[in-house]
Amino acid sequence: MTFNDRTLGVAALGLSAFLVWFGHDLETPFAYEPMGPRVFPMMLAAVIALCGVRLAVKGGNAARPNPPGANSRIALMVLIVVGYACLFQLLGFIIATALATACVGRLFDGPWIRSAIGGIVMGVCLYLLFDLVLDVVLPLGMLEAWL
């Protein structure tokens, strides 16, 4: 089987069906916002489904093979995301995000210093956005004593 747009479209439809199944019964014990937690997975599922239908109907374009080294970078990216998820609570949002961002920067051949600075700026700015603007509580982890 060759991988093409139609295959990706059908996979996207499967993913959107999973998101609908997962998000349909999402509820919180208390109402902290008018729309509730199920809105995001449902909206995401709708967008993915629309894109999947477009690819499945249009379809036909064969995918080019990955360039050399791309598969190992993809595997490392998956490991970085798994590590981020595992360390998120322990290290806190700022440190875990800074580390993950710096690792991704290095993965794409960014210099160490720029990757580290970009990771720190990304962690701090996103934390401030979520905390001050969106009022989302994020774990501080190791920084909780100082902030």
N, CA, C and O atoms as CSV, one atom per row, in Angstrom:
chain,resi,resn,atom,element,x,y,z
A,1,MET,N,N,0.843,-1.171,0.000
A,1,MET,CA,C,0.000,0.000,0.000
A,1,MET,C,C,0.890,1.237,0.000
A,1,MET,O,O,1.818,1.342,0.802
A,2,THR,N,N,0.612,2.145,-0.875
A,2,THR,CA,C,1.370,3.391,-0.901
A,2,THR,C,C,0.647,4.430,-0.049
A,2,THR,O,O,-0.582,4.473,0.006
A,3,PHE,N,N,1.432,5.249,0.599
A,3,PHE,CA,C,0.872,6.295,1.432
A,3,PHE,C,C,0.592,7.503,0.564
A,3,PHE,O,O,1.495,8.034,-0.083
A,4,ASN,N,N,-0.659,7.940,0.548
A,4,ASN,CA,C,-1.012,9.111,-0.250
A,4,ASN,C,C,-2.017,9.963,0.514
A,4,ASN,O,O,-2.316,9.695,1.678
A,5,ASP,N,N,-2.531,10.985,-0.147
A,5,ASP,CA,C,-3.457,11.909,0.503
A,5,ASP,C,C,-4.723,11.218,0.999
A,5,ASP,O,O,-5.235,11.550,2.068
A,6,ARG,N,N,-5.225,10.264,0.232
A,6,ARG,CA,C,-6.450,9.567,0.656
A,6,ARG,C,C,-6.222,8.775,1.932
A,6,ARG,O,O,-7.079,8.753,2.816
A,7,THR,N,N,-5.071,8.126,2.031
A,7,THR,CA,C,-4.745,7.368,3.241
A,7,THR,C,C,-4.680,8.303,4.444
A,7,THR,O,O,-5.215,7.990,5.508
A,8,LEU,N,N,-4.034,9.439,4.278
A,8,LEU,CA,C,-3.946,10.412,5.357
A,8,LEU,C,C,-5.322,10.960,5.710
A,8,LEU,O,O,-5.612,11.182,6.886
A,9,GLY,N,N,-6.176,11.183,4.711
A,9,GLY,CA,C,-7.535,11.669,4.955
A,9,GLY,C,C,-8.355,10.689,5.771
A,9,GLY,O,O,-9.073,11.087,6.688
A,10,VAL,N,N,-8.251,9.415,5.444
A,10,VAL,CA,C,-8.986,8.390,6.199
A,10,VAL,C,C,-8.442,8.300,7.628
A,10,VAL,O,O,-9.211,8.145,8.577
A,11,ALA,N,N,-7.121,8.397,7.782
A,11,ALA,CA,C,-6.533,8.390,9.124
A,11,ALA,C,C,-6.999,9.613,9.924
A,11,ALA,O,O,-7.264,9.501,11.121
A,12,ALA,N,N,-7.100,10.765,9.281
A,12,ALA,CA,C,-7.582,11.977,9.952
A,12,ALA,C,C,-9.036,11.811,10.384
A,12,ALA,O,O,-9.415,12.261,11.465
A,13,LEU,N,N,-9.847,11.174,9.556
A,13,LEU,CA,C,-11.239,10.911,9.937
A,13,LEU,C,C,-11.308,9.972,11.140
A,13,LEU,O,O,-12.151,10.147,12.021
A,14,GLY,N,N,-10.427,8.984,11.176
A,14,GLY,CA,C,-10.364,8.090,12.335
A,14,GLY,C,C,-9.961,8.836,13.601
A,14,GLY,O,O,-10.525,8.605,14.671
A,15,LEU,N,N,-8.980,9.735,13.477
A,15,LEU,CA,C,-8.556,10.534,14.618
A,15,LEU,C,C,-9.683,11.449,15.098
A,15,LEU,O,O,-9.893,11.595,16.302
A,16,SER,N,N,-10.398,12.055,14.177
A,16,SER,CA,C,-11.495,12.937,14.579
A,16,SER,C,C,-12.611,12.133,15.252
A,16,SER,O,O,-13.236,12.620,16.193
A,17,ALA,N,N,-12.866,10.921,14.787
A,17,ALA,CA,C,-13.873,10.071,15.437
A,17,ALA,C,C,-13.438,9.733,16.863
A,17,ALA,O,O,-14.265,9.711,17.774
A,18,PHE,N,N,-12.146,9.469,17.058
A,18,PHE,CA,C,-11.635,9.200,18.401
A,18,PHE,C,C,-11.801,10.422,19.299
A,18,PHE,O,O,-12.184,10.288,20.461
A,19,LEU,N,N,-11.517,11.612,18.770
A,19,LEU,CA,C,-11.667,12.828,19.564
A,19,LEU,C,C,-13.122,13.068,19.962
A,19,LEU,O,O,-13.400,13.507,21.079
A,20,VAL,N,N,-14.036,12.784,19.063
A,20,VAL,CA,C,-15.455,12.925,19.388
A,20,VAL,C,C,-15.841,11.925,20.479
A,20,VAL,O,O,-16.540,12.277,21.429
A,21,TRP,N,N,-15.387,10.685,20.340
A,21,TRP,CA,C,-15.687,9.653,21.337
A,21,TRP,C,C,-15.099,10.043,22.692
A,21,TRP,O,O,-15.760,9.905,23.720
A,22,PHE,N,N,-13.861,10.528,22.693
A,22,PHE,CA,C,-13.186,10.900,23.930
A,22,PHE,C,C,-13.811,12.138,24.562
A,22,PHE,O,O,-14.020,12.172,25.774
A,23,GLY,N,N,-14.107,13.135,23.772
A,23,GLY,CA,C,-14.562,14.412,24.297
A,23,GLY,C,C,-16.040,14.508,24.583
A,23,GLY,O,O,-16.473,15.429,25.276
A,24,HIS,N,N,-16.827,13.580,24.067
A,24,HIS,CA,C,-18.283,13.676,24.203
A,24,HIS,C,C,-18.740,13.684,25.658
A,24,HIS,O,O,-19.634,14.451,26.016
A,25,ASP,N,N,-18.153,12.858,26.487
A,25,ASP,CA,C,-18.604,12.735,27.873
A,25,ASP,C,C,-17.739,13.520,28.857
A,25,ASP,O,O,-17.855,13.328,30.067
A,26,LEU,N,N,-16.893,14.381,28.364
A,26,LEU,CA,C,-16.022,15.149,29.251
A,26,LEU,C,C,-16.833,16.163,30.044
A,26,LEU,O,O,-17.509,17.015,29.467
A,27,GLU,N,N,-16.765,16.072,31.348
A,27,GLU,CA,C,-17.461,17.007,32.219
A,27,GLU,C,C,-16.591,17.271,33.432
A,27,GLU,O,O,-15.732,16.461,33.780
A,28,THR,N,N,-16.816,18.402,34.071
A,28,THR,CA,C,-16.125,18.710,35.314
A,28,THR,C,C,-17.135,18.710,36.449
A,28,THR,O,O,-18.320,18.958,36.228
A,29,PRO,N,N,-16.668,18.432,37.672
A,29,PRO,CA,C,-17.614,18.410,38.789
A,29,PRO,C,C,-18.170,19.790,39.132
A,29,PRO,O,O,-19.194,19.896,39.808
A,30,PHE,N,N,-17.510,20.834,38.675
A,30,PHE,CA,C,-18.011,22.185,38.914
A,30,PHE,C,C,-17.865,22.976,37.620
A,30,PHE,O,O,-16.961,22.716,36.825
A,31,ALA,N,N,-18.740,23.923,37.417
A,31,ALA,CA,C,-18.724,24.713,36.187
A,31,ALA,C,C,-17.837,25.934,36.387
A,31,ALA,O,O,-18.210,26.863,37.103
A,32,TYR,N,N,-16.674,25.935,35.762
A,32,TYR,CA,C,-15.779,27.072,35.897
A,32,TYR,C,C,-15.781,27.945,34.651
A,32,TYR,O,O,-15.203,29.032,34.657
A,33,GLU,N,N,-16.403,27.500,33.617
A,33,GLU,CA,C,-16.570,28.322,32.425
A,33,GLU,C,C,-17.850,27.892,31.731
A,33,GLU,O,O,-18.284,26.751,31.892
A,34,PRO,N,N,-18.461,28.781,30.964
A,34,PRO,CA,C,-19.788,28.475,30.413
A,34,PRO,C,C,-19.807,27.323,29.409
A,34,PRO,O,O,-20.787,26.581,29.347
A,35,MET,N,N,-18.745,27.161,28.625
A,35,MET,CA,C,-18.783,26.140,27.576
A,35,MET,C,C,-18.352,24.762,28.068
A,35,MET,O,O,-18.803,23.757,27.518
A,36,GLY,N,N,-17.517,24.682,29.059
A,36,GLY,CA,C,-17.077,23.403,29.589
A,36,GLY,C,C,-15.902,22.829,28.820
A,36,GLY,O,O,-15.474,23.392,27.812
A,37,PRO,N,N,-15.379,21.705,29.298
A,37,PRO,CA,C,-14.154,21.145,28.724
A,37,PRO,C,C,-14.350,20.387,27.413
A,37,PRO,O,O,-13.368,20.110,26.725
A,38,ARG,N,N,-15.565,20.049,27.050
A,38,ARG,CA,C,-15.747,19.241,25.843
A,38,ARG,C,C,-15.671,20.053,24.548
A,38,ARG,O,O,-15.573,19.471,23.468
A,39,VAL,N,N,-15.713,21.366,24.636
A,39,VAL,CA,C,-15.742,22.200,23.432
A,39,VAL,C,C,-14.451,22.061,22.634
A,39,VAL,O,O,-14.499,21.929,21.411
A,40,PHE,N,N,-13.300,22.087,23.299
A,40,PHE,CA,C,-12.029,22.033,22.571
A,40,PHE,C,C,-11.867,20.742,21.771
A,40,PHE,O,O,-11.568,20.817,20.579
A,41,PRO,N,N,-12.052,19.548,22.373
A,41,PRO,CA,C,-11.918,18.336,21.553
A,41,PRO,C,C,-12.928,18.266,20.409
A,41,PRO,O,O,-12.620,17.742,19.339
A,42,MET,N,N,-14.129,18.791,20.633
A,42,MET,CA,C,-15.140,18.759,19.574
A,42,MET,C,C,-14.775,19.693,18.423
A,42,MET,O,O,-14.924,19.327,17.257
A,43,MET,N,N,-14.297,20.896,18.743
A,43,MET,CA,C,-13.885,21.821,17.683
A,43,MET,C,C,-12.674,21.264,16.932
A,43,MET,O,O,-12.610,21.344,15.705
A,44,LEU,N,N,-11.727,20.707,17.664
A,44,LEU,CA,C,-10.559,20.110,17.031
A,44,LEU,C,C,-10.968,18.950,16.135
A,44,LEU,O,O,-10.448,18.807,15.028
A,45,ALA,N,N,-11.888,18.127,16.601
A,45,ALA,CA,C,-12.381,17.012,15.794
A,45,ALA,C,C,-13.055,17.506,14.522
A,45,ALA,O,O,-12.885,16.904,13.461
A,46,ALA,N,N,-13.808,18.582,14.610
A,46,ALA,CA,C,-14.485,19.118,13.426
A,46,ALA,C,C,-13.479,19.613,12.388
A,46,ALA,O,O,-13.636,19.358,11.194
A,47,VAL,N,N,-12.454,20.315,12.843
A,47,VAL,CA,C,-11.438,20.826,11.908
A,47,VAL,C,C,-10.679,19.666,11.266
A,47,VAL,O,O,-10.454,19.660,10.056
A,48,ILE,N,N,-10.284,18.687,12.080
A,48,ILE,CA,C,-9.553,17.527,11.545
A,48,ILE,C,C,-10.436,16.745,10.575
A,48,ILE,O,O,-9.956,16.275,9.544
A,49,ALA,N,N,-11.721,16.603,10.897
A,49,ALA,CA,C,-12.633,15.881,10.006
A,49,ALA,C,C,-12.792,16.596,8.672
A,49,ALA,O,O,-12.784,15.955,7.621
A,50,LEU,N,N,-12.936,17.918,8.705
A,50,LEU,CA,C,-13.045,18.678,7.448
A,50,LEU,C,C,-11.793,18.501,6.586
A,50,LEU,O,O,-11.889,18.289,5.377
A,51,CYS,N,N,-10.642,18.587,7.204
A,51,CYS,CA,C,-9.392,18.382,6.453
A,51,CYS,C,C,-9.293,16.942,5.938
A,51,CYS,O,O,-8.834,16.705,4.821
A,52,GLY,N,N,-9.729,15.987,6.763
A,52,GLY,CA,C,-9.699,14.588,6.342
A,52,GLY,C,C,-10.614,14.314,5.163
A,52,GLY,O,O,-10.243,13.589,4.239
A,53,VAL,N,N,-11.807,14.890,5.191
A,53,VAL,CA,C,-12.742,14.729,4.064
A,53,VAL,C,C,-12.137,15.335,2.805
A,53,VAL,O,O,-12.207,14.737,1.732
A,54,ARG,N,N,-11.552,16.502,2.929
A,54,ARG,CA,C,-10.916,17.168,1.767
A,54,ARG,C,C,-9.831,16.289,1.166
A,54,ARG,O,O,-9.769,16.114,-0.051
A,55,LEU,N,N,-8.971,15.735,2.026
A,55,LEU,CA,C,-7.889,14.872,1.527
A,55,LEU,C,C,-8.434,13.579,0.937
A,55,LEU,O,O,-7.953,13.115,-0.096
A,56,ALA,N,N,-9.444,12.990,1.594
A,56,ALA,CA,C,-9.986,11.721,1.104
A,56,ALA,C,C,-10.686,11.896,-0.232
A,56,ALA,O,O,-10.604,11.014,-1.087
A,57,VAL,N,N,-11.377,13.019,-0.434
A,57,VAL,CA,C,-12.094,13.246,-1.684
A,57,VAL,C,C,-11.128,13.647,-2.791
A,57,VAL,O,O,-11.181,13.098,-3.892
A,58,LYS,N,N,-10.250,14.597,-2.504
A,58,LYS,CA,C,-9.290,15.064,-3.516
A,58,LYS,C,C,-8.270,13.973,-3.800
A,58,LYS,O,O,-8.121,13.538,-4.942
A,59,GLY,N,N,-7.570,13.533,-2.766
A,59,GLY,CA,C,-6.635,12.416,-2.777
A,59,GLY,C,C,-5.740,12.253,-3.984
A,59,GLY,O,O,-5.728,13.078,-4.898
A,60,GLY,N,N,-4.994,11.168,-3.962
A,60,GLY,CA,C,-4.222,10.751,-5.115
A,60,GLY,C,C,-2.753,11.108,-5.134
A,60,GLY,O,O,-1.981,10.408,-5.789
A,61,ASN,N,N,-2.324,12.147,-4.460
A,61,ASN,CA,C,-0.919,12.529,-4.502
A,61,ASN,C,C,-0.089,11.579,-3.645
A,61,ASN,O,O,-0.334,11.432,-2.447
A,62,ALA,N,N,0.881,10.945,-4.262
A,62,ALA,CA,C,1.741,10.020,-3.531
A,62,ALA,C,C,2.705,10.802,-2.647
A,62,ALA,O,O,3.191,11.868,-3.026
A,63,ALA,N,N,2.969,10.262,-1.477
A,63,ALA,CA,C,3.899,10.907,-0.550
A,63,ALA,C,C,5.329,10.539,-0.916
A,63,ALA,O,O,5.621,9.395,-1.262
A,64,ARG,N,N,6.212,11.523,-0.836
A,64,ARG,CA,C,7.629,11.255,-1.087
A,64,ARG,C,C,8.225,10.567,0.134
A,64,ARG,O,O,7.767,10.796,1.253
A,65,PRO,N,N,9.228,9.739,-0.059
A,65,PRO,CA,C,9.863,9.106,1.103
A,65,PRO,C,C,10.606,10.147,1.953
A,65,PRO,O,O,11.039,11.183,1.448
A,66,ASN,N,N,10.742,9.859,3.221
A,66,ASN,CA,C,11.460,10.760,4.116
A,66,ASN,C,C,12.927,10.837,3.722
A,66,ASN,O,O,13.503,9.839,3.290
A,67,PRO,N,N,13.537,12.007,3.864
A,67,PRO,CA,C,14.968,12.111,3.593
A,67,PRO,C,C,15.761,11.331,4.644
A,67,PRO,O,O,15.233,11.012,5.710
A,68,PRO,N,N,17.008,11.027,4.350
A,68,PRO,CA,C,17.816,10.270,5.319
A,68,PRO,C,C,17.903,11.005,6.663
A,68,PRO,O,O,18.114,12.217,6.708
A,69,GLY,N,N,17.739,10.265,7.732
A,69,GLY,CA,C,17.813,10.825,9.073
A,69,GLY,C,C,16.498,11.353,9.616
A,69,GLY,O,O,16.402,11.639,10.809
A,70,ALA,N,N,15.491,11.491,8.783
A,70,ALA,CA,C,14.211,12.060,9.235
A,70,ALA,C,C,13.482,11.113,10.193
A,70,ALA,O,O,12.869,11.568,11.159
A,71,ASN,N,N,13.541,9.815,9.939
A,71,ASN,CA,C,12.839,8.871,10.806
A,71,ASN,C,C,13.406,8.880,12.219
A,71,ASN,O,O,12.652,8.778,13.187
A,72,SER,N,N,14.722,8.999,12.350
A,72,SER,CA,C,15.311,9.055,13.691
A,72,SER,C,C,14.935,10.365,14.383
A,72,SER,O,O,14.725,10.377,15.596
A,73,ARG,N,N,14.849,11.458,13.642
A,73,ARG,CA,C,14.416,12.721,14.240
A,73,ARG,C,C,12.962,12.643,14.695
A,73,ARG,O,O,12.606,13.188,15.739
A,74,ILE,N,N,12.131,11.973,13.922
A,74,ILE,CA,C,10.732,11.804,14.310
A,74,ILE,C,C,10.643,10.984,15.590
A,74,ILE,O,O,9.872,11.320,16.489
A,75,ALA,N,N,11.422,9.914,15.680
A,75,ALA,CA,C,11.427,9.081,16.884
A,75,ALA,C,C,11.922,9.880,18.094
A,75,ALA,O,O,11.361,9.770,19.184
A,76,LEU,N,N,12.967,10.679,17.901
A,76,LEU,CA,C,13.458,11.512,18.996
A,76,LEU,C,C,12.426,12.548,19.419
A,76,LEU,O,O,12.303,12.856,20.604
A,77,MET,N,N,11.693,13.081,18.465
A,77,MET,CA,C,10.645,14.055,18.770
A,77,MET,C,C,9.557,13.409,19.627
A,77,MET,O,O,9.066,14.024,20.573
A,78,VAL,N,N,9.183,12.182,19.301
A,78,VAL,CA,C,8.193,11.466,20.103
A,78,VAL,C,C,8.727,11.261,21.524
A,78,VAL,O,O,7.987,11.440,22.491
A,79,LEU,N,N,9.997,10.889,21.659
A,79,LEU,CA,C,10.597,10.710,22.983
A,79,LEU,C,C,10.629,12.024,23.765
A,79,LEU,O,O,10.415,12.025,24.978
A,80,ILE,N,N,10.891,13.127,23.092
A,80,ILE,CA,C,10.894,14.431,23.753
A,80,ILE,C,C,9.503,14.757,24.286
A,80,ILE,O,O,9.366,15.240,25.411
A,81,VAL,N,N,8.479,14.499,23.492
A,81,VAL,CA,C,7.107,14.776,23.928
A,81,VAL,C,C,6.710,13.874,25.096
A,81,VAL,O,O,6.049,14.330,26.030
A,82,VAL,N,N,7.105,12.599,25.055
A,82,VAL,CA,C,6.816,11.685,26.168
A,82,VAL,C,C,7.558,12.142,27.418
A,82,VAL,O,O,6.988,12.147,28.510
A,83,GLY,N,N,8.820,12.523,27.269
A,83,GLY,CA,C,9.583,13.043,28.408
A,83,GLY,C,C,8.962,14.310,28.970
A,83,GLY,O,O,8.910,14.492,30.187
A,84,TYR,N,N,8.493,15.179,28.099
A,84,TYR,CA,C,7.817,16.411,28.519
A,84,TYR,C,C,6.586,16.083,29.350
A,84,TYR,O,O,6.355,16.690,30.396
A,85,ALA,N,N,5.803,15.131,28.887
A,85,ALA,CA,C,4.593,14.746,29.609
A,85,ALA,C,C,4.931,14.132,30.964
A,85,ALA,O,O,4.226,14.371,31.944
A,86,CYS,N,N,6.001,13.345,31.027
A,86,CYS,CA,C,6.386,12.695,32.281
A,86,CYS,C,C,6.968,13.690,33.290
A,86,CYS,O,O,6.739,13.554,34.492
A,87,LEU,N,N,7.705,14.671,32.820
A,87,LEU,CA,C,8.381,15.615,33.709
A,87,LEU,C,C,7.580,16.886,33.978
A,87,LEU,O,O,7.989,17.712,34.794
A,88,PHE,N,N,6.453,17.050,33.308
A,88,PHE,CA,C,5.658,18.269,33.389
A,88,PHE,C,C,5.282,18.616,34.826
A,88,PHE,O,O,5.476,19.756,35.249
A,89,GLN,N,N,4.758,17.673,35.575
A,89,GLN,CA,C,4.301,17.915,36.942
A,89,GLN,C,C,5.489,18.093,37.884
A,89,GLN,O,O,5.469,18.977,38.740
A,90,LEU,N,N,6.509,17.273,37.738
A,90,LEU,CA,C,7.665,17.311,38.634
A,90,LEU,C,C,8.478,18.600,38.470
A,90,LEU,O,O,8.768,19.284,39.451
A,91,LEU,N,N,8.840,18.923,37.234
A,91,LEU,CA,C,9.666,20.099,36.979
A,91,LEU,C,C,8.858,21.381,36.915
A,91,LEU,O,O,9.381,22.461,37.190
A,92,GLY,N,N,7.603,21.272,36.557
A,92,GLY,CA,C,6.759,22.442,36.371
A,92,GLY,C,C,6.725,22.853,34.905
A,92,GLY,O,O,7.548,22.420,34.099
A,93,PHE,N,N,5.757,23.694,34.584
A,93,PHE,CA,C,5.540,24.084,33.195
A,93,PHE,C,C,6.733,24.820,32.607
A,93,PHE,O,O,7.166,24.503,31.499
A,94,ILE,N,N,7.271,25.792,33.327
A,94,ILE,CA,C,8.330,26.636,32.768
A,94,ILE,C,C,9.582,25.823,32.454
A,94,ILE,O,O,10.114,25.911,31.347
A,95,ILE,N,N,10.052,25.040,33.405
A,95,ILE,CA,C,11.288,24.275,33.195
A,95,ILE,C,C,11.081,23.173,32.165
A,95,ILE,O,O,11.920,22.987,31.284
A,96,ALA,N,N,9.973,22.441,32.265
A,96,ALA,CA,C,9.721,21.351,31.310
A,96,ALA,C,C,9.577,21.893,29.890
A,96,ALA,O,O,10.091,21.296,28.944
A,97,THR,N,N,8.886,23.015,29.735
A,97,THR,CA,C,8.724,23.619,28.415
A,97,THR,C,C,10.046,24.132,27.886
A,97,THR,O,O,10.346,23.966,26.703
A,98,ALA,N,N,10.840,24.751,28.740
A,98,ALA,CA,C,12.155,25.254,28.322
A,98,ALA,C,C,13.048,24.104,27.865
A,98,ALA,O,O,13.715,24.211,26.836
A,99,LEU,N,N,13.067,23.015,28.612
A,99,LEU,CA,C,13.890,21.864,28.222
A,99,LEU,C,C,13.411,21.234,26.914
A,99,LEU,O,O,14.213,20.937,26.028
A,100,ALA,N,N,12.104,21.034,26.802
A,100,ALA,CA,C,11.573,20.421,25.584
A,100,ALA,C,C,11.830,21.304,24.368
A,100,ALA,O,O,12.208,20.807,23.308
A,101,THR,N,N,11.627,22.604,24.518
A,101,THR,CA,C,11.848,23.532,23.404
A,101,THR,C,C,13.320,23.566,23.010
A,101,THR,O,O,13.646,23.579,21.823
A,102,ALA,N,N,14.206,23.581,23.994
A,102,ALA,CA,C,15.643,23.576,23.691
A,102,ALA,C,C,16.049,22.283,22.989
A,102,ALA,O,O,16.859,22.312,22.061
A,103,CYS,N,N,15.499,21.157,23.418
A,103,CYS,CA,C,15.815,19.873,22.762
A,103,CYS,C,C,15.315,19.857,21.320
A,103,CYS,O,O,16.002,19.362,20.427
A,104,VAL,N,N,14.127,20.394,21.096
A,104,VAL,CA,C,13.595,20.450,19.725
A,104,VAL,C,C,14.452,21.385,18.880
A,104,VAL,O,O,14.725,21.089,17.716
A,105,GLY,N,N,14.877,22.502,19.447
A,105,GLY,CA,C,15.764,23.415,18.728
A,105,GLY,C,C,17.053,22.742,18.313
A,105,GLY,O,O,17.529,22.936,17.194
A,106,ARG,N,N,17.626,21.945,19.213
A,106,ARG,CA,C,18.846,21.204,18.887
A,106,ARG,C,C,18.567,20.120,17.852
A,106,ARG,O,O,19.403,19.841,16.993
A,107,LEU,N,N,17.409,19.525,17.940
A,107,LEU,CA,C,17.036,18.473,16.990
A,107,LEU,C,C,17.015,19.008,15.562
A,107,LEU,O,O,17.296,18.278,14.611
A,108,PHE,N,N,16.680,20.282,15.424
A,108,PHE,CA,C,16.669,20.914,14.104
A,108,PHE,C,C,17.924,21.752,13.870
A,108,PHE,O,O,17.894,22.750,13.149
A,109,ASP,N,N,19.009,21.337,14.481
A,109,ASP,CA,C,20.349,21.902,14.270
A,109,ASP,C,C,20.509,23.343,14.722
A,109,ASP,O,O,21.342,24.068,14.177
A,110,GLY,N,N,19.742,23.767,15.690
A,110,GLY,CA,C,19.928,25.099,16.260
A,110,GLY,C,C,21.131,25.102,17.189
A,110,GLY,O,O,21.423,24.087,17.821
A,111,PRO,N,N,21.828,26.217,17.283
A,111,PRO,CA,C,22.960,26.292,18.217
A,111,PRO,C,C,22.479,26.136,19.663
A,111,PRO,O,O,21.349,26.501,19.985
A,112,TRP,N,N,23.334,25.597,20.527
A,112,TRP,CA,C,22.948,25.342,21.909
A,112,TRP,C,C,22.444,26.600,22.600
A,112,TRP,O,O,21.397,26.577,23.246
A,113,ILE,N,N,23.175,27.682,22.470
A,113,ILE,CA,C,22.821,28.890,23.213
A,113,ILE,C,C,21.484,29.463,22.738
A,113,ILE,O,O,20.661,29.877,23.555
A,114,ARG,N,N,21.270,29.487,21.436
A,114,ARG,CA,C,19.990,29.994,20.920
A,114,ARG,C,C,18.834,29.071,21.301
A,114,ARG,O,O,17.743,29.537,21.626
A,115,SER,N,N,19.078,27.766,21.259
A,115,SER,CA,C,18.036,26.817,21.646
A,115,SER,C,C,17.679,26.980,23.119
A,115,SER,O,O,16.503,26.937,23.481
A,116,ALA,N,N,18.680,27.164,23.963
A,116,ALA,CA,C,18.437,27.332,25.393
A,116,ALA,C,C,17.698,28.644,25.668
A,116,ALA,O,O,16.729,28.666,26.427
A,117,ILE,N,N,18.153,29.728,25.053
A,117,ILE,CA,C,17.487,31.016,25.250
A,117,ILE,C,C,16.048,30.963,24.719
A,117,ILE,O,O,15.124,31.453,25.370
A,118,GLY,N,N,15.867,30.374,23.550
A,118,GLY,CA,C,14.516,30.223,22.993
A,118,GLY,C,C,13.618,29.392,23.890
A,118,GLY,O,O,12.437,29.701,24.047
A,119,GLY,N,N,14.172,28.331,24.485
A,119,GLY,CA,C,13.395,27.497,25.398
A,119,GLY,C,C,12.971,28.251,26.639
A,119,GLY,O,O,11.828,28.141,27.081
A,120,ILE,N,N,13.898,29.021,27.205
A,120,ILE,CA,C,13.579,29.792,28.412
A,120,ILE,C,C,12.526,30.858,28.109
A,120,ILE,O,O,11.563,31.022,28.859
A,121,VAL,N,N,12.718,31.576,27.009
A,121,VAL,CA,C,11.752,32.614,26.630
A,121,VAL,C,C,10.384,31.992,26.361
A,121,VAL,O,O,9.363,32.537,26.781
A,122,MET,N,N,10.355,30.863,25.669
A,122,MET,CA,C,9.089,30.188,25.374
A,122,MET,C,C,8.400,29.739,26.661
A,122,MET,O,O,7.197,29.942,26.819
A,123,GLY,N,N,9.146,29.133,27.575
A,123,GLY,CA,C,8.561,28.674,28.828
A,123,GLY,C,C,7.985,29.805,29.650
A,123,GLY,O,O,6.864,29.704,30.149
A,124,VAL,N,N,8.749,30.898,29.798
A,124,VAL,CA,C,8.293,32.030,30.605
A,124,VAL,C,C,7.108,32.733,29.932
A,124,VAL,O,O,6.102,33.012,30.584
A,125,CYS,N,N,7.222,33.017,28.644
A,125,CYS,CA,C,6.146,33.739,27.946
A,125,CYS,C,C,4.845,32.936,27.914
A,125,CYS,O,O,3.770,33.490,28.147
A,126,LEU,N,N,4.934,31.654,27.630
A,126,LEU,CA,C,3.715,30.840,27.623
A,126,LEU,C,C,3.112,30.728,29.012
A,126,LEU,O,O,1.891,30.730,29.165
A,127,TYR,N,N,3.970,30.629,30.032
A,127,TYR,CA,C,3.445,30.579,31.396
A,127,TYR,C,C,2.688,31.866,31.717
A,127,TYR,O,O,1.582,31.826,32.255
A,128,LEU,N,N,3.288,33.002,31.385
A,128,LEU,CA,C,2.629,34.283,31.646
A,128,LEU,C,C,1.319,34.408,30.861
A,128,LEU,O,O,0.329,34.922,31.381
A,129,LEU,N,N,1.315,33.944,29.622
A,129,LEU,CA,C,0.095,33.977,28.819
A,129,LEU,C,C,-1.004,33.155,29.477
A,129,LEU,O,O,-2.124,33.632,29.657
A,130,PHE,N,N,-0.676,31.908,29.837
A,130,PHE,CA,C,-1.686,31.042,30.434
A,130,PHE,C,C,-2.113,31.541,31.813
A,130,PHE,O,O,-3.297,31.494,32.146
A,131,ASP,N,N,-1.165,32.017,32.612
A,131,ASP,CA,C,-1.476,32.413,33.972
A,131,ASP,C,C,-2.197,33.760,34.039
A,131,ASP,O,O,-3.227,33.881,34.702
A,132,LEU,N,N,-1.666,34.753,33.368
A,132,LEU,CA,C,-2.205,36.109,33.500
A,132,LEU,C,C,-3.360,36.405,32.550
A,132,LEU,O,O,-4.330,37.058,32.934
A,133,VAL,N,N,-3.258,35.927,31.311
A,133,VAL,CA,C,-4.272,36.271,30.311
A,133,VAL,C,C,-5.409,35.254,30.292
A,133,VAL,O,O,-6.581,35.630,30.332
A,134,LEU,N,N,-5.070,33.980,30.231
A,134,LEU,CA,C,-6.099,32.948,30.092
A,134,LEU,C,C,-6.583,32.382,31.422
A,134,LEU,O,O,-7.554,31.626,31.456
A,135,ASP,N,N,-5.912,32.744,32.523
A,135,ASP,CA,C,-6.276,32.304,33.866
A,135,ASP,C,C,-6.300,30.775,33.989
A,135,ASP,O,O,-7.209,30.203,34.592
A,136,VAL,N,N,-5.286,30.129,33.409
A,136,VAL,CA,C,-5.139,28.678,33.488
A,136,VAL,C,C,-4.055,28.377,34.513
A,136,VAL,O,O,-2.947,28.905,34.418
A,137,VAL,N,N,-4.363,27.544,35.479
A,137,VAL,CA,C,-3.399,27.198,36.516
A,137,VAL,C,C,-2.469,26.108,35.978
A,137,VAL,O,O,-2.917,25.041,35.556
A,138,LEU,N,N,-1.165,26.399,36.003
A,138,LEU,CA,C,-0.158,25.452,35.548
A,138,LEU,C,C,0.780,25.130,36.705
A,138,LEU,O,O,1.016,25.981,37.563
A,139,PRO,N,N,1.320,23.902,36.741
A,139,PRO,CA,C,2.217,23.560,37.843
A,139,PRO,C,C,3.546,24.317,37.733
A,139,PRO,O,O,4.096,24.480,36.644
A,140,LEU,N,N,4.048,24.775,38.890
A,140,LEU,CA,C,5.331,25.461,38.907
A,140,LEU,C,C,6.475,24.511,39.216
A,140,LEU,O,O,7.633,24.822,38.937
A,141,GLY,N,N,6.161,23.360,39.788
A,141,GLY,CA,C,7.179,22.351,40.060
A,141,GLY,C,C,8.294,22.875,40.930
A,141,GLY,O,O,8.048,23.352,42.038
A,142,MET,N,N,9.514,22.793,40.446
A,142,MET,CA,C,10.693,23.179,41.209
A,142,MET,C,C,10.759,24.684,41.474
A,142,MET,O,O,11.463,25.106,42.392
A,143,LEU,N,N,10.058,25.491,40.710
A,143,LEU,CA,C,10.089,26.941,40.877
A,143,LEU,C,C,9.048,27.455,41.865
A,143,LEU,O,O,8.959,28.659,42.105
A,144,GLU,N,N,8.260,26.546,42.440
A,144,GLU,CA,C,7.163,26.961,43.306
A,144,GLU,C,C,7.657,27.728,44.532
A,144,GLU,O,O,6.966,28.631,45.004
A,145,ALA,N,N,8.823,27.393,45.050
A,145,ALA,CA,C,9.352,28.097,46.218
A,145,ALA,C,C,9.738,29.537,45.899
A,145,ALA,O,O,9.707,30.394,46.782
A,146,TRP,N,N,10.100,29.812,44.648
A,146,TRP,CA,C,10.572,31.144,44.277
A,146,TRP,C,C,9.486,32.028,43.665
A,146,TRP,O,O,9.598,33.253,43.713
A,147,LEU,N,N,8.456,31.444,43.101
A,147,LEU,CA,C,7.420,32.245,42.442
A,147,LEU,C,C,6.126,32.268,43.221
A,147,LEU,O,O,5.159,32.899,42.795
